[in-house]
Amino acid sequence: MKWVAIGILAVVVVLAILVIGIYNKLVMLRNRFKNAFAQIDVQLKRRYDLIPNLVETAKGYPAHERQTLEAVIAARNSAVNANQKAAANPADGAAITQLAAAEAGLSGALGRLFALAEAYPDLKANQNMMQLSEELTSTENKIAFSRQGYNDSVMNYNTVIESFPDN
């Protein structure tokens, strides 16, 4: 009887250690993907801060181009709001989907702004516009790199929570 009790106790201790290990691993992976999203958030905020400067630089050009500038500002504001919701809970798939849609709209509006710059050689040659464009390009590259890290972290987390015995 004594050996049976010791055996049962040993099994319970091993199971408890296994459950604690699994729990801690899931917490670590969840925190990693939240941190990976935070890296995206930093770069997105940098991008959002650059956009008003771009618009201000382009404001001096023909009034009929004002629609483009207003579209960029509206798209930026939409992306900022979506980013705030996603940053509050990076595990919320709906918030991430809204952020992706808002970012796609912002990218399209920025594309139209850069097409505007192409149409006006003075604007394209403007030193401030060139510097801001370069900074934005650099930031876009950092965003892409951060997104890859986020996607990798989420994939690792999802793989673990879907695998036995962690699930």
LUMLUM-83818 format. One record per atom (N, C-alpha, C, O, CB): x, y, z; residue in three letters. Coordinates in steps of 0.1 Angstrom, whole numbers, plus 5000, padded with zeros to 4 digits. Each point is the difference from the previous one (the first is absolute). Glycine has a CB too. Layout:
XYZALA...
***
This chain:
500849885000MET499250125000MET500850135000MET499850094993MET498549785019MET502850124996LYS500950125001LYS500650034987LYS500150124996LYS500449825027LYS499949964969TRP500650024987TRP499050064990TRP500350084991TRP501349735013TRP497250144997VAL498950054991VAL499850155003VAL499850084990VAL499149695009VAL501050275013ALA499850145004ALA501250094995ALA499850114995ALA498949815025ALA502550024981ILE501150084995ILE500050014985ILE500350114995ILE501149815025ILE498249974974GLY499950014985GLY498950104995GLY500350074991GLY500449695009GLY498250245007ILE498950094996ILE500550155003ILE499750084992ILE498549745014ILE502550205005LEU500550135003LEU501050044989LEU500050124996LEU499649845029LEU501349954971ALA501050034990ALA499350044987ALA500450104993ALA501249745018ALA497350094985VAL499350034988VAL499450145001VAL500050074990VAL499549685006VAL499950285015VAL499350125002VAL501150124999VAL499750104994VAL498549795021VAL502950094991VAL501150105000VAL500550024986VAL500150114995VAL500649835028VAL499549954969VAL500450014986VAL499050074992VAL500350094992VAL501049705011VAL497450184999LEU498950074992LEU500050145004LEU499850094991LEU498949705008LEU501450255013ALA500050145005ALA501150074993ALA499850114995ALA499149835027ALA502350014978ILE501250064994ILE499750024985ILE500450104994ILE501249805023ILE497950004977LEU499750014985LEU499050114997LEU500150074991LEU500349685007LEU498550265010VAL499050104998VAL500650145003VAL499750094992VAL498549745015VAL502650185003ILE500650135003ILE500950044988ILE500150114996ILE499849855029ILE500949944970GLY500950034989GLY499250044988GLY500450104993GLY501249745016GLY497350094988ILE499250044988ILE499450145002ILE500150084990ILE499449685006ILE500050275015TYR499450135003TYR501150114998TYR499750104993TYR498649795023TYR502850094990ASN501150104999ASN500550024986ASN500350114996ASN500449835027ASN499349954969LYS500450014986LYS499050084992LYS500350084992LYS500949705010LYS497550205001LEU499050074993LEU500050155003LEU499850094992LEU498849705008LEU501650245013VAL500150145004VAL501250074993VAL499950114996VAL499149835027VAL502249994977MET501150054993MET499850034985MET500350104995MET501149775022MET497950034976LEU499850024986LEU498950114998LEU500250084990LEU500349685006LEU498550255012ARG499150114999ARG500650145002ARG499850094993ARG498449765015ARG502750165002ASN500750125002ASN501050034989ASN500250124996ASN499649845028ASN500849944970ARG500850034988ARG499250064988ARG500550094994ARG501049725014ARG497350134990PHE499350064988PHE499550145004PHE499850084991PHE499649685001PHE500250265020LYS499650145004LYS501250094998LYS499850124996LYS498549795020LYS502950054988ASN501250084999ASN500250034985ASN500450114996ASN500649805025ASN498949984971ALA500250024985ALA499050104994ALA500450084992ALA500449685007ALA498050245006PHE499050104996PHE500450145004PHE499950104993PHE498349735008PHE502450185011ALA500450135005ALA501150064991ALA500150124999ALA499349805025ALA501549994970GLN501050054991GLN499450064988GLN500450104994GLN501249725015GLN497350114986ILE499350064988ILE499450135004ILE500050104993ILE499449674999ILE500050245020ASP499350125005ASP501050125000ASP499650114996ASP498849745018ASP502850134991VAL501050105000VAL500250064986VAL500150124998VAL501049775022VAL499150024970GLN500350044987GLN498750074993GLN500250104993GLN501549725005GLN497150135006LEU498850064994LEU499950145006LEU499650094992LEU499349695006LEU501350245014LYS500050135006LYS501050104994LYS499650124997LYS499649785024LYS501950054976ARG501050084993ARG499550044986ARG500150114995ARG501849785017ARG497550014981ARG499450034987ARG498950105001ARG499950104992ARG500649675001ARG498650225017TYR498950095002TYR500550145002TYR499450104996TYR499249725013TYR502550194998ASP500650135003ASP500650074988ASP500150124999ASP500449805024ASP500050004968LEU500650064988LEU499050054990LEU500250094992LEU501749755011LEU496950104997ILE499050034990ILE499650155000ILE499950064989ILE499349705012ILE500450305011PRO499650144999PRO501150094994PRO499750104994PRO498949855027PRO502750014982ASN501150084994ASN500049994985ASN500250104993ASN501149875027ASN498449914974LEU499949994986LEU498950084994LEU500150074990LEU500849705012LEU497950225005VAL498950084995VAL500350155001VAL499650074990VAL498849745018VAL502250235002GLU500350145002GLU500950054989GLU499950114994GLU499849875030GLU501349944972THR500950034989THR499350014987THR500350094992THR501549795021THR497250044985ALA499349994987ALA498950104999ALA499450034990ALA501149735009ALA499150315012LYS498950095001LYS500150124990LYS498950054996LYS500849885028LYS501450114973GLY500250124992GLY499749984985GLY500150094992GLY501649985024GLY497949814981TYR499849974985TYR498550014997TYR499250015010TYR502849844990TYR497650154988PRO498750034995PRO498849955009PRO500149895005PRO500950124972PRO498050085025ALA498949975008ALA499249884996ALA499549935008ALA500450314997ALA500149734982HIS499249884996HIS500749875004HIS499449894999HIS499850244981HIS502049885026GLU500749885006GLU499649985015GLU500449915006GLU501550124977GLU497350075022ARG499749995014ARG499349875004ARG500149955011ARG499750304988ARG499449704991GLN499349875003GLN501049895004GLN499849925009GLN498450144975GLN502949945009THR501149905003THR500550025014THR500249905008THR500450094968THR499750135028LEU500550035013LEU499049975011LEU500449945010LEU501050244980LEU497349855007GLU499049975010GLU499849855002GLU499849955011GLU499150274983GLU501249714995ALA499949855000ALA501149945008ALA499849905007ALA499150104971ALA502350065021VAL501249945007VAL499750035015VAL500349915008VAL501350134973VAL498050085023ILE499750025014ILE498949925006ILE500149945011ILE500750294985ILE498149754996ALA498949915005ALA500549865001ALA499649935010ALA498850224979ALA502449805002ALA500549865001ALA500949995011ALA500049905007ALA499850084968ALA501150125028ARG500950005012ARG499249995012ARG500349925009ARG501450214979ARG497249955014ASN499250005012ASN499349875002ASN499949955011ASN499850304986ASN499849694992SER499449875001SER501049895005SER499749925008SER498750154973SER502849945013ALA501149905004ALA500450025014ALA500249915007ALA500650094970ALA499350135028VAL500350025014VAL499049945009VAL500449945010VAL500850284983VAL497549805004ASN499049955009ASN500049855000ASN499949935010ASN498750274985ASN501649744993ALA500049854999ALA501349955007ALA499949895007ALA498950114971ALA502350075022ASN501249965007ASN499850005015ASN500549915007ASN500950184973ASN497950015025GLN499850015014GLN499249885005GLN500249955011GLN499850304987GLN498949714994LYS499249895004LYS500849875000LYS499949925009LYS498150194982LYS502949874998ALA500849884999ALA501150005011ALA500349895006ALA499250114969ALA501050115028ALA501150015010ALA499449975014ALA500749945009ALA500650234978ALA497549865015ALA499349975013ALA499949855003ALA500149955011ALA498750274987ALA501049704991ASN499949865001ASN500549934987ASN499249984991ASN498950055025ASN503249954983PRO500549944987PRO499549864998PRO500249954989PRO501850195014PRO497449805006ALA499449864998ALA498650014994ALA499549904996ALA501850025023ALA498250204979ASP498650014994ASP500150004985ASP500550104994ASP498750045026ASP500449754974GLY500149994986GLY499350104992GLY500450054990GLY499849715014GLY498650285001ALA499250104993ALA500750145000ALA500050074990ALA497949815017ALA502750155004ALA500850135001ALA501250004990ALA500350104994ALA498949935030ALA501449864975ILE501249984991ILE499550014986ILE500750074992ILE500649795025ILE497650084980THR499450014986THR499650144997THR500350054989THR498949725013THR500250305007GLN499750154998GLN501350084998GLN500050094991GLN497949885023GLN503150004993LEU501250074999LEU500649984986LEU500550094993LEU500049895032LEU499549894971ALA500549974986ALA499350074989ALA500650054991ALA500149725018ALA497950244993ALA499250074990ALA500350155000ALA500250064989ALA498049775013ALA502050235010ALA500350145001ALA501450034994ALA500250104994ALA498349925027ALA502449894982GLU501450024995GLU500049994985GLU500750074993GLU500249845028GLU498350004973ALA499949994985ALA499450134994ALA500550054990ALA499249705012ALA499350315005GLY499550124995GLY501050125001GLY500150084991GLY497649845017GLY503150085003LEU501050105002LEU501149984989LEU500550104994LEU499049915031LEU500949874972SER501049984990SER499550044986SER500850064993SER500149745020SER497850184984GLY499550054988GLY500050154999GLY500350064990GLY498349745009GLY501050265012ALA500050155000ALA501450064999ALA500250104993ALA497749895021ALA503049944993LEU501450054998LEU500549984986LEU500850084995LEU499649875029LEU499249944970GLY500449984986GLY499550114991GLY500750054991GLY499249715013GLY498950294998ARG499450114993ARG500850135003ARG500250084991ARG497549815009ARG502750135012LEU500850125004LEU501449994993LEU500450114995LEU498449905027LEU501849884977PHE501349994993PHE499850024985PHE500850054993PHE500149805025PHE497950104977ALA499750034985ALA499950154998ALA500450054990ALA498449725008ALA500650305012LEU499850144999LEU501450074999LEU500350094992LEU497649905021LEU503049964996ALA501450055000ALA500749984986ALA500750084995ALA499449875030ALA499649944969GLU500649974986GLU499450104990GLU500750034991GLU499549725015GLU498650294996ALA499350094990ALA500650145001ALA499850084991ALA498149785010ALA502750175011TYR500550145002TYR501549995003TYR500449975011TYR497350114998TYR503149944981PRO501549995002PRO500550085011PRO501049965007PRO499249994969PRO499250175026ASP500550095011ASP499849935013ASP500850015009ASP498750204978ASP499349725015LEU499749935012LEU501049885002LEU500549985011LEU497150104988LEU502549854990LYS500949895000LYS501450035004LYS500749935007LYS497949964976LYS501950235012ALA501450055003ALA500150075013ALA501150035005ALA499249994971ALA498650015031ASN500050075013ASN500849925010ASN499849885002ASN498050224993ASN503249965011GLN500949935009GLN499349945012GLN500349885004GLN501550274989GLN497249925012ASN499249945011ASN499349884996ASN499949905007ASN499950335003ASN499549784978MET499349894995MET500949884997MET499649885003MET498850284987MET502749865005MET501049894998MET500449935013MET500049885001MET500850244978MET499549965031GLN500449955013GLN498949925006GLN500249895006GLN501450304997GLN497249874997LEU498849935006LEU499749874993LEU499749905006LEU499450325001LEU501049784979SER499849884993SER501049895003SER499749885001SER499450264981SER502149905020GLU501149915004GLU499749945013GLU500249885003GLU501550244983GLU497949965024GLU499749965013GLU498849905000GLU500049905007GLU500950315003GLU498149834982LEU498849914999LEU500449874994LEU499549895005LEU499150314993LEU502249804992THR500549874994THR500749915010THR499849885001THR500450244977THR500749955030SER500749925010SER499149955011SER500149885004SER501850274992SER497149935007THR499049955010THR499249894995THR499649905007THR500350335003THR499749774977GLU499249904994GLU500849875000GLU499449895003GLU499550274982GLU502449845013ASN500949885001ASN500049955014ASN500049885002ASN501450214979ASN498750005029LYS500049955014LYS498649945003LYS500049905008LYS501750284998LYS497249884989ILE498749945003ILE499949864994ILE499549915007ILE499550324993ILE501549754988ALA500049874993ALA500849905008ALA499549885002ALA500250234976ALA501449935027PHE500949915008PHE499349965013PHE500049895005PHE502050224985PHE497449995017SER499249985012SER498849914998SER499749925009SER501150305000SER498649804980ARG498849914997ARG500449864999ARG499349915004ARG499650284985ARG502349795004GLN500549864999GLN500249945013GLN499749885003GLN501450184975GLN499550015031GLY500349955014GLY498749975007GLY499949905007GLY502250234994GLY496949964997TYR498749985007TYR499349874994TYR499549925008TYR500350334995TYR500349744984ASN499449884994ASN500649875005ASN499449905002ASN500050244978ASN501949865021ASP500849895005ASP499649975014ASP499849885004ASP502150174981ASP498050055024SER499649985014SER498649945001SER499749915008SER501850284998SER497649874986VAL498649955001VAL499949854995VAL499349925005VAL499850324991VAL501749734993MET500049874995MET500549905011MET499449895002MET500950204974MET500849955031ASN500549915010ASN499049985011ASN499849895005ASN502550194990ASN497150035009TYR498949995011TYR498949914996TYR499649915007TYR501050325000TYR498949794981ASN498949924995ASN500449854998ASN499249925003ASN499950284985ASN502149785008THR500449864999THR500049935013THR499649895002THR501850174978THR499150015030VAL500149945014VAL498649985005VAL499849895006VAL502450224998VAL496949994995ILE498749985006ILE499149894992ILE499149955006ILE501050295002ILE500349734980GLU499349904993GLU500649865001GLU499549914995GLU499850274989GLU501949815022SER500749885001SER499749935013SER499850065010SER502050034975SER498349785015PHE499849925012PHE501349995007PHE501049984993PHE497149884996PHE502050155024PRO499050015010PRO499650145003PRO499250025009PRO501649765000PRO499950324985ASP499850145004ASP498650054998ASP499550095007ASP502849954987ASP496949904997ASN498750054997ASN499149965011ASN498850035000ASN501649964976ASN
***
